[in-house]
Amino acid sequence: MKEKVGNCTVCGKEVFCLNGFLNGVLDNQKNLFCFLCIEKKEKQA
């Protein structure tokens, strides 16, 4: 099952829930990130 959750806050890519698992990251401020953008964000920190 594949459901669209929203779009990445940084790049706008669609983020989906695949079989009950979020295919991205939701932070404490309720920002949604795709895996590529969260990796870039963590490397900058």
HELIX and SHEET records of a PDB file:
HELIX    1   1 PHE A   35  GLN A   44  1                                  10    
SHEET    1   A 3 LYS A   2  ASN A   7  0                                        
SHEET    2   A 3 GLU A  14  LEU A  18 -1                                        
SHEET    3   A 3 PHE A  21  LEU A  22 -1                                        
SHEET    1   B 2 VAL A  25  LEU A  26  0                                        
SHEET    2   B 2 LEU A  32  PHE A  33 -1                                        
END                                                                             
